[in-house]
Amino acid sequence: MKTKEQILLETIENASLEEIIAMSEELHPVDLLEALQDYEGNSKDLLDKFPDEYIAMVIDEAELDKKYEILSLFPQKQKQEIISEMSSDELADMLGNIDEVSQRNLLDGMEEDHREEMEELLSYSPETAGGLMATEYIAVKESMSIDETLKFLRDISPNAETPYYIYVTDDNRVLKGIVPIRSILISEPHILVRDVMVQNVITIPIDMDQEEVSNLFQKYGYMAMPVVDSAQILMGVITMDDIIEVMSNEHTEDMYRLAGLDEEEEVDGTILDSIKSRLPWLIVNLGTAMLASTVVRIFDDTIGKVVALAVFMPIVAGMGGNAGTQTLTLIVRGIALGEIDLENKKEILKKESLVGLIHGIILGLIVALIAGIWEHNIVFGFVIGAAMLLNMVIAALAGFSIPLLLKKLNIDPALASSVFVTTMTDVLGFSIFLGLATVLIRYLI
């Protein structure tokens, strides 16, 4: 049975020009991209059937590393026609992801205004608001009448990134407000825009980090937000579809980094890529494991006299590591979403410390009872129970404080926190457990 992608490809291959034009108005570019993945022929043969405007939409929707690959199928003159139809933010992303020679060739072929616009967008870091924004927005002057605004919208709105948001500026492009579509439709033609606009506008600084931009979108729930410079000049807009992609990338990056993986590694990547991604952090983990082993070596005599200590050591360290990772994950996520600030830090610390203490008491009592019965020695049970209690509190404190400290040092908390938290719970867990055993050795033999 044929898949819908196969049926679509056959339809395109056999379609007339009129049918292709009609299809380009109904067919979502993502559906064509999925179908092309299964196409065994030359992709250009199919894409050539579509107008340049539609090909630009296809490239806009493609993954970043596939955009230029699709564009490269076409001759230089047609490339320029296609990129002239692409959205500015997607085009800037593509240009920033290719080699300098290819980038320069495309830029040199653009009209001067378009080239200057792209060069300005490329000057911003891709992980800031400036790197995310598009310049296809609708802005009207505050001195315009409603009638003038309606005439203006009829001409410009088809090319806008967000035709449902109309921004209001002065003659120097300083953002003054937003005028709702409803206000334009119901107001008298002679009324001025400044009289119906909303002045309280939430704006995004052009140098704001993309994670903070994402937090603003989640907080306010807008479909688009304006980007301004330090003088409040309207520079562009960021739309929700860009933020969804940022959120997905940031969450994937944090998940990978917590596991000590490079976010660029893919499931179907090469063996060499996987080794380059994972080996550095495995070496770091080896170093921290050696540190924990050094602590154990200090207490060789104690372990030699009470061999059962070696049996319970992994329990103390392992439970501390797991508890620390739980707190760490919660705090890293809170940092990423902007949920942790100066006002609630102390409350969160108190809560996590109390959670660690309660966990420590409960788990300490359980393991103390088991160990005491196992070894027929109540002191042995006390030693491991007390070590468990203290290590669970340490785990909570480490899971809370380490990511915040790394954030203050401008180090990604997701990248290195887990290594430090695990090291702390291992080293201190072993030290407390074996230290207590050494102090009370005469009751354990």
C-alpha positions as CSV (number, residue, x, y, z in Angstrom):
1,M,0.0,0.0,0.0
2,K,1.4,3.4,-1.0
3,T,2.1,6.0,1.7
4,K,0.6,9.5,1.5
5,E,4.2,10.8,0.7
6,Q,4.4,8.4,-2.3
7,I,1.0,9.4,-3.5
8,L,1.9,13.1,-3.2
9,L,5.2,12.6,-5.2
10,E,3.3,10.8,-8.0
11,T,0.7,13.6,-8.1
12,I,3.4,16.3,-8.4
13,E,5.3,14.3,-11.1
14,N,2.1,14.1,-13.3
15,A,0.6,17.5,-12.5
16,S,0.2,20.3,-15.0
17,L,1.4,23.8,-14.4
18,E,-2.0,25.0,-13.4
19,E,-2.4,22.1,-11.0
20,I,1.0,22.8,-9.5
21,I,0.1,26.5,-8.9
22,A,-3.1,25.4,-7.2
23,M,-1.2,22.8,-5.2
24,S,1.3,25.4,-4.0
25,E,-1.5,27.4,-2.5
26,E,-2.8,24.4,-0.5
27,L,0.2,22.1,0.1
28,H,2.1,22.9,3.3
29,P,5.9,23.1,2.6
30,V,6.6,20.7,5.5
31,D,4.5,18.0,3.7
32,L,6.6,18.4,0.6
33,L,9.9,18.2,2.6
34,E,8.8,14.9,4.2
35,A,7.8,13.5,0.8
36,L,11.2,14.5,-0.7
37,Q,13.0,12.4,2.0
38,D,11.5,9.3,0.3
39,Y,12.1,10.5,-3.3
40,E,14.6,8.4,-5.1
41,G,14.9,10.7,-8.1
42,N,16.5,14.2,-8.4
43,S,14.8,16.6,-5.9
44,K,15.4,19.5,-8.2
45,D,13.2,17.9,-10.9
46,L,10.2,18.1,-8.5
47,L,11.1,21.5,-7.0
48,D,11.5,23.0,-10.5
49,K,7.7,22.6,-11.0
50,F,7.0,25.0,-8.2
51,P,7.3,28.8,-8.3
52,D,10.2,30.5,-6.5
53,E,7.9,31.9,-3.8
54,Y,6.9,28.4,-2.8
55,I,10.5,27.1,-2.9
56,A,11.5,29.9,-0.6
57,M,8.8,28.7,1.8
58,V,10.1,25.1,1.6
59,I,13.6,26.4,2.5
60,D,12.2,28.4,5.4
61,E,10.7,25.3,6.8
62,A,13.7,23.0,6.3
63,E,16.2,22.2,9.0
64,L,19.1,24.6,9.3
65,D,21.7,22.2,7.8
66,K,19.3,21.4,4.9
67,K,18.4,25.0,3.8
68,Y,21.5,25.7,1.7
69,E,21.6,22.1,0.5
70,I,18.2,22.7,-1.2
71,L,19.1,26.2,-2.4
72,S,22.3,24.8,-4.0
73,L,20.2,22.8,-6.4
74,F,19.4,25.9,-8.4
75,P,21.5,28.2,-10.7
76,Q,22.9,31.4,-9.3
77,K,20.3,33.7,-10.8
78,Q,17.4,31.6,-9.5
79,K,19.0,31.4,-6.1
80,Q,18.8,35.2,-5.8
81,E,15.1,35.1,-6.8
82,I,14.4,32.4,-4.2
83,I,16.3,34.2,-1.3
84,S,14.5,37.4,-2.1
85,E,11.3,35.6,-1.1
86,M,12.6,34.0,2.1
87,S,11.8,35.5,5.5
88,S,14.6,37.6,6.8
89,D,15.2,35.6,10.0
90,E,15.4,32.2,8.2
91,L,17.7,33.7,5.5
92,A,20.0,35.1,8.1
93,D,20.1,31.7,9.9
94,M,21.1,30.0,6.6
95,L,23.7,32.6,5.7
96,G,25.2,32.3,9.1
97,N,25.5,28.5,8.8
98,I,27.4,28.4,5.5
99,D,31.0,29.0,4.5
100,E,32.2,32.6,4.0
101,V,32.7,32.2,0.2
102,S,29.1,30.9,-0.3
103,Q,27.8,33.6,2.0
104,R,29.6,36.3,0.2
105,N,28.4,35.1,-3.2
106,L,24.8,35.3,-2.1
107,L,25.2,38.6,-0.4
108,D,26.9,40.2,-3.4
109,G,24.0,39.2,-5.6
110,M,21.4,41.0,-3.5
111,E,20.1,44.4,-4.0
112,E,21.9,47.0,-1.8
113,D,19.0,47.5,0.8
114,H,18.5,43.7,1.1
115,R,22.2,43.1,1.5
116,E,22.6,45.8,4.2
117,E,19.6,44.4,6.1
118,M,21.1,40.8,6.0
119,E,24.6,42.1,7.0
120,E,23.0,43.8,10.0
121,L,21.1,40.7,11.0
122,L,24.3,38.6,10.7
123,S,26.1,41.0,13.0
124,Y,23.9,39.8,15.9
125,S,24.7,36.7,17.9
126,P,22.3,33.9,16.7
127,E,21.4,33.2,20.4
128,T,20.1,36.7,21.0
129,A,16.9,38.5,20.1
130,G,18.7,40.2,17.3
131,G,19.7,36.9,15.8
132,L,16.1,35.6,16.1
133,M,14.1,38.6,14.8
134,A,12.6,39.1,11.4
135,T,12.3,42.5,9.8
136,E,9.0,41.8,8.0
137,Y,6.7,43.7,10.3
138,I,3.9,46.2,9.9
139,A,4.6,49.7,11.4
140,V,2.5,52.8,10.9
141,K,3.2,56.4,11.9
142,E,1.3,57.7,14.9
143,S,0.3,60.7,12.9
144,M,-1.5,58.7,10.3
145,S,-5.3,58.6,10.1
146,I,-7.3,55.4,10.2
147,D,-8.2,55.8,6.5
148,E,-4.5,56.2,5.6
149,T,-3.6,53.1,7.7
150,L,-6.2,50.9,5.9
151,K,-4.8,51.9,2.5
152,F,-1.3,51.2,3.8
153,L,-2.3,47.8,5.1
154,R,-3.8,46.7,1.8
155,D,-0.4,47.3,0.1
156,I,2.0,45.9,2.7
157,S,0.3,43.2,4.9
158,P,0.8,40.3,2.4
159,N,4.6,40.5,2.9
160,A,4.5,40.9,6.7
161,E,5.7,38.3,9.2
162,T,2.9,39.1,11.6
163,P,0.0,40.9,9.9
164,Y,-2.2,40.7,13.0
165,Y,0.1,43.0,15.0
166,I,0.4,46.6,13.9
167,Y,3.2,48.6,15.6
168,V,3.1,52.4,15.9
169,T,6.2,54.5,15.6
170,D,7.1,58.2,15.4
171,D,9.0,59.7,12.4
172,N,12.3,58.3,13.9
173,R,11.0,54.7,14.1
174,V,10.8,54.9,17.9
175,L,8.2,52.4,19.1
176,K,5.2,54.2,20.6
177,G,2.5,51.5,20.8
178,I,0.4,48.9,19.2
179,V,-2.9,49.5,17.4
180,P,-5.4,46.6,17.5
181,I,-6.9,45.5,14.3
182,R,-10.4,45.9,15.9
183,S,-9.7,49.5,16.7
184,I,-8.8,50.2,13.1
185,L,-12.0,48.5,11.8
186,I,-14.4,50.3,14.1
187,S,-12.9,53.8,14.2
188,E,-13.9,56.7,12.1
189,P,-11.6,57.3,9.0
190,H,-10.4,60.7,10.3
191,I,-9.3,59.5,13.7
192,L,-5.5,59.4,14.2
193,V,-3.7,56.2,15.1
194,R,-2.2,57.8,18.2
195,D,-5.7,58.2,19.6
196,V,-6.5,54.5,19.4
197,M,-3.2,52.8,20.0
198,V,-2.2,50.9,23.1
199,Q,0.9,52.6,24.6
200,N,1.9,49.9,27.2
201,V,4.0,47.6,24.9
202,I,6.2,44.8,26.2
203,T,9.4,45.0,24.2
204,I,12.5,42.8,23.9
205,P,16.0,44.3,24.0
206,I,17.9,43.4,20.9
207,D,20.8,41.9,22.9
208,M,18.6,39.8,25.2
209,D,19.6,36.1,25.4
210,Q,17.2,33.7,23.6
211,E,16.4,31.9,26.8
212,E,15.2,35.1,28.4
213,V,13.2,35.9,25.2
214,S,11.6,32.4,25.5
215,N,10.7,33.2,29.2
216,L,9.0,36.4,28.1
217,F,6.9,34.6,25.5
218,Q,5.8,32.0,28.1
219,K,5.0,34.7,30.6
220,Y,2.8,36.9,28.4
221,G,1.5,34.4,25.8
222,Y,1.9,36.7,22.8
223,M,2.1,35.4,19.3
224,A,4.8,38.0,18.5
225,M,6.8,40.6,20.3
226,P,8.7,43.7,19.1
227,V,12.5,44.0,19.3
228,V,14.0,47.4,20.1
229,D,17.5,48.8,20.6
230,S,18.6,51.0,23.5
231,A,16.9,54.0,22.0
232,Q,13.6,52.1,21.7
233,I,13.8,52.1,17.9
234,L,11.8,49.3,16.4
235,M,14.3,46.8,14.9
236,G,12.2,43.7,14.2
237,V,9.8,41.1,15.6
238,I,10.1,37.7,17.0
239,T,7.3,35.2,16.5
240,M,6.0,32.3,18.5
241,D,7.2,29.7,15.9
242,D,10.8,30.9,16.4
243,I,10.4,30.6,20.2
244,I,9.0,27.1,20.0
245,E,12.1,26.1,18.1
246,V,14.3,27.9,20.7
247,M,12.5,26.1,23.5
248,S,13.0,22.7,21.9
249,N,16.7,23.4,21.2
250,E,17.3,24.7,24.7
251,H,15.6,21.7,26.4
252,T,17.5,19.3,24.2
253,E,20.7,21.1,24.9
254,D,20.1,21.0,28.7
255,M,19.1,17.3,28.6
256,Y,22.2,16.4,26.6
257,R,24.6,18.4,28.8
258,L,23.2,17.0,32.0
259,A,24.2,13.6,30.6
260,G,27.6,14.9,29.4
261,L,26.8,14.8,25.7
262,D,27.4,17.3,22.9
263,E,24.0,18.6,21.8
264,E,25.2,18.3,18.2
265,E,25.4,14.5,18.4
266,E,22.7,12.7,16.5
267,V,21.3,9.2,16.9
268,D,22.4,8.2,13.4
269,G,25.8,10.0,13.6
270,T,29.2,8.4,13.1
271,I,31.1,6.5,15.7
272,L,33.8,9.2,15.6
273,D,31.3,11.9,16.3
274,S,29.9,10.0,19.3
275,I,33.4,9.4,20.7
276,K,34.3,13.1,20.3
277,S,31.1,14.0,22.0
278,R,31.2,11.7,25.0
279,L,34.8,10.9,25.7
280,P,35.9,14.3,27.2
281,W,33.2,14.1,29.9
282,L,33.9,10.5,30.6
283,I,37.6,11.4,31.2
284,V,36.4,14.2,33.6
285,N,34.2,11.6,35.4
286,L,37.2,9.3,35.5
287,G,39.1,12.0,37.3
288,T,36.4,12.6,39.8
289,A,36.0,8.8,40.4
290,M,39.7,8.7,41.1
291,L,39.3,11.4,43.7
292,A,36.6,9.4,45.4
293,S,38.8,6.3,45.3
294,T,41.6,8.3,47.0
295,V,39.3,9.1,49.9
296,V,38.5,5.4,50.2
297,R,42.2,4.5,50.1
298,I,42.7,6.7,53.2
299,F,40.5,4.4,55.1
300,D,42.1,1.1,54.0
301,D,42.8,-0.1,57.5
302,T,39.2,0.5,58.6
303,I,37.7,-1.3,55.6
304,G,40.2,-4.2,56.2
305,K,39.0,-4.6,59.7
306,V,35.2,-4.3,58.9
307,V,34.8,-5.7,55.4
308,A,31.0,-5.1,55.5
309,L,31.7,-1.4,55.0
310,A,32.7,-2.1,51.4
311,V,29.3,-3.6,50.8
312,F,27.4,-0.5,52.0
313,M,29.6,2.2,50.6
314,P,28.0,2.3,47.2
315,I,24.6,2.6,48.8
316,V,25.5,5.8,50.6
317,A,27.2,7.4,47.5
318,G,24.6,6.2,45.1
319,M,21.6,7.5,47.0
320,G,23.4,10.8,47.5
321,G,24.1,11.1,43.8
322,N,20.5,10.3,42.9
323,A,19.1,12.8,45.4
324,G,21.6,15.4,44.2
325,T,20.6,14.9,40.6
326,Q,16.9,15.3,41.5
327,T,17.5,18.7,43.1
328,L,20.0,19.7,40.4
329,T,17.5,18.9,37.6
330,L,14.8,21.0,39.3
331,I,17.2,24.0,39.8
332,V,18.7,23.9,36.3
333,R,15.2,24.0,34.9
334,G,14.2,26.8,37.2
335,I,17.3,28.8,36.1
336,A,16.5,28.2,32.4
337,L,12.8,29.3,32.9
338,G,13.7,32.3,35.0
339,E,11.8,30.9,38.0
340,I,14.7,31.5,40.5
341,D,15.5,35.1,41.6
342,L,16.9,36.9,44.6
343,E,13.5,37.0,46.3
344,N,12.8,33.2,46.3
345,K,16.3,31.8,46.5
346,K,16.2,31.5,50.3
347,E,12.8,29.9,50.3
348,I,13.9,27.3,47.7
349,L,17.0,26.6,49.7
350,K,15.0,26.0,52.9
351,K,12.6,23.8,51.0
352,E,15.3,21.7,49.4
353,S,17.2,21.4,52.6
354,L,14.1,20.2,54.5
355,V,13.3,17.8,51.7
356,G,16.9,16.4,51.9
357,L,16.7,16.2,55.7
358,I,13.3,14.3,55.6
359,H,14.6,12.0,52.9
360,G,17.7,11.4,54.9
361,I,15.8,10.6,58.1
362,I,13.5,8.1,56.4
363,L,16.1,6.4,54.2
364,G,18.7,6.5,57.0
365,L,16.3,4.7,59.4
366,I,15.5,2.1,56.7
367,V,19.2,1.4,55.8
368,A,20.2,1.5,59.5
369,L,17.6,-1.2,60.4
370,I,18.7,-3.4,57.5
371,A,22.4,-3.0,58.1
372,G,22.0,-3.5,61.9
373,I,20.1,-6.7,61.4
374,W,22.5,-7.8,58.6
375,E,25.6,-7.4,60.7
376,H,23.9,-8.0,64.1
377,N,25.4,-4.8,65.2
378,I,23.4,-1.7,66.2
379,V,26.4,0.6,65.9
380,F,27.0,-0.5,62.4
381,G,23.4,0.4,61.6
382,F,23.9,3.8,63.2
383,V,27.0,4.5,61.2
384,I,25.4,3.9,57.8
385,G,22.1,5.5,58.9
386,A,23.9,8.7,60.0
387,A,26.1,8.8,56.9
388,M,22.9,8.4,54.7
389,L,21.2,11.2,56.6
390,L,24.1,13.6,56.2
391,N,24.8,12.8,52.6
392,M,21.2,13.4,51.6
393,V,21.4,16.9,53.1
394,I,24.7,17.5,51.4
395,A,23.1,16.3,48.1
396,A,20.3,18.8,48.4
397,L,22.7,21.6,49.2
398,A,25.0,20.7,46.4
399,G,22.2,20.3,43.9
400,F,20.9,23.8,44.8
401,S,24.1,25.8,45.2
402,I,26.4,24.4,42.4
403,P,24.2,25.3,39.4
404,L,23.6,28.8,40.8
405,L,27.3,29.3,41.4
406,L,28.1,28.2,37.9
407,K,25.5,30.5,36.5
408,K,27.1,33.4,38.4
409,L,30.4,32.5,36.9
410,N,28.8,32.6,33.4
411,I,29.2,28.8,33.0
412,D,26.2,26.8,31.7
413,P,24.8,25.0,34.8
414,A,23.6,22.1,32.7
415,L,27.1,21.5,31.3
416,A,29.1,20.9,34.5
417,S,26.7,20.7,37.5
418,S,26.2,17.0,37.4
419,V,29.9,16.3,37.6
420,F,30.5,18.5,40.6
421,V,27.3,17.3,42.4
422,T,28.2,13.6,42.0
423,T,31.8,14.3,43.1
424,M,30.7,16.1,46.2
425,T,28.2,13.3,47.2
426,D,30.7,10.6,46.5
427,V,33.7,12.2,48.3
428,L,31.8,13.5,51.3
429,G,29.6,10.4,51.5
430,F,32.6,8.1,51.6
431,S,34.4,10.5,54.1
432,I,31.4,10.6,56.5
433,F,30.7,6.9,56.3
434,L,34.2,5.7,56.7
435,G,35.2,8.5,59.1
436,L,32.4,7.6,61.5
437,A,33.3,3.9,61.1
438,T,36.9,4.8,62.0
439,V,35.9,6.8,65.1
440,L,33.6,3.9,66.2
441,I,35.8,1.1,65.0
442,R,36.1,-0.6,68.4
443,Y,32.3,-1.1,68.4
444,L,32.3,-2.6,64.9
445,I,34.9,-5.3,65.3
